[in-house]
């Protein structure tokens, strides 16, 4: 934890969860990451090694989780941005 923000271990530079979704949207927008994608695709596109946990933690609206829904699960191990995240991606916003 740094200043109350969870910092996660990465292959590349340390990246917070907020920066991770921004990096994923940027990779999709620049076509380095095609949708739907797998965790390995995300890991390669934004140089991390923990996308599997991030994707599963932030997909589907589940009452037992307090996480923000950022991804839709297309199939087992296959994800895409939610409509809201896709709109931010298309607009080039880093909200």
C-alpha positions as CSV (number, residue, x, y, z in Angstrom):
1,X,0.0,0.0,0.0
2,X,1.2,3.4,-0.9
3,X,-0.7,6.5,0.4
4,X,-3.8,4.3,0.8
5,X,-3.6,2.9,-2.7
6,X,-3.0,-0.8,-3.4
7,X,0.1,-1.2,-5.5
8,X,0.4,-4.5,-7.3
9,X,3.5,-6.3,-8.4
10,X,4.2,-6.2,-12.1
11,X,6.7,-7.4,-14.7
12,X,7.3,-3.8,-15.7
13,X,6.9,-0.6,-13.5
14,X,4.6,-0.8,-10.6
15,X,1.0,-0.1,-11.6
16,X,-2.1,0.7,-9.5
17,X,-5.5,-0.8,-10.4
18,X,-6.7,2.6,-11.6
19,X,-3.7,2.9,-14.0
20,X,-4.3,-0.7,-15.1
21,X,-7.8,-0.2,-16.6
22,X,-6.5,3.0,-18.3
23,X,-3.6,1.0,-19.8
24,X,-6.0,-1.7,-21.0
25,X,-8.4,0.9,-22.6
26,X,-5.4,2.6,-24.3
27,X,-4.2,-0.8,-25.6
28,X,-7.6,-1.5,-27.0
29,X,-7.9,1.9,-28.5
30,X,-4.5,1.6,-30.2
31,X,-5.4,-1.9,-31.4
32,X,-2.5,-3.5,-29.5
33,X,-5.2,-5.5,-27.6
34,X,-8.1,-7.0,-29.6
35,X,-11.4,-7.8,-28.0
36,X,-12.4,-10.2,-26.7
37,X,-9.1,-10.9,-24.9
38,X,-7.5,-13.4,-22.5
39,X,-5.4,-12.6,-19.5
40,X,-2.2,-13.5,-21.4
41,X,-3.2,-11.0,-24.1
42,X,-3.5,-8.2,-21.5
43,X,-0.3,-9.3,-19.8
44,X,1.6,-9.0,-23.1
45,X,-0.1,-5.7,-24.2
46,X,0.6,-3.8,-21.0
47,X,3.6,-5.6,-19.6
48,X,2.1,-7.1,-16.4
49,X,1.9,-10.6,-15.1
50,X,-1.4,-10.6,-13.1
51,X,-4.1,-9.8,-15.5
52,X,-6.0,-13.0,-14.8
53,X,-6.7,-11.9,-11.2
54,X,-7.5,-8.3,-12.3
55,X,-9.9,-9.4,-15.0
56,X,-11.8,-12.0,-12.9
57,X,-12.0,-9.6,-9.9
58,X,-13.5,-6.8,-12.1
59,X,-16.0,-8.7,-14.2
60,X,-19.6,-9.4,-13.9
61,X,-21.8,-7.8,-11.3
62,X,-21.8,-10.1,-8.3
63,X,-23.5,-9.2,-5.0
64,X,-20.6,-10.9,-3.0
65,X,-18.0,-8.5,-4.5
66,X,-17.5,-4.8,-3.9
67,X,-15.4,-4.4,-7.0
68,X,-16.3,-2.1,-9.9
69,X,-17.5,-4.1,-13.0
70,X,-15.0,-3.2,-15.8
71,X,-15.3,-6.3,-18.0
72,X,-17.9,-8.6,-19.3
73,X,-17.0,-12.3,-19.3
74,X,-17.6,-13.5,-22.9
75,X,-16.7,-17.1,-22.2
76,X,-14.5,-19.0,-19.8
77,X,-11.2,-17.0,-19.6
78,X,-12.4,-14.5,-22.3
79,X,-13.3,-10.9,-21.6
80,X,-14.2,-7.6,-23.2
81,X,-14.7,-4.1,-21.9
82,X,-18.1,-3.3,-20.5
83,X,-20.2,-0.9,-22.6
84,X,-19.3,2.0,-20.2
85,X,-15.5,1.2,-20.4
86,X,-15.8,0.8,-24.2
87,X,-17.4,4.3,-24.4
88,X,-14.5,5.8,-22.4
89,X,-12.1,3.9,-24.6
90,X,-13.7,5.2,-27.8
91,X,-13.7,8.8,-26.4
92,X,-10.1,8.5,-25.5
93,X,-10.8,9.4,-21.9
94,X,-8.7,8.3,-19.0
95,X,-11.3,8.6,-16.3
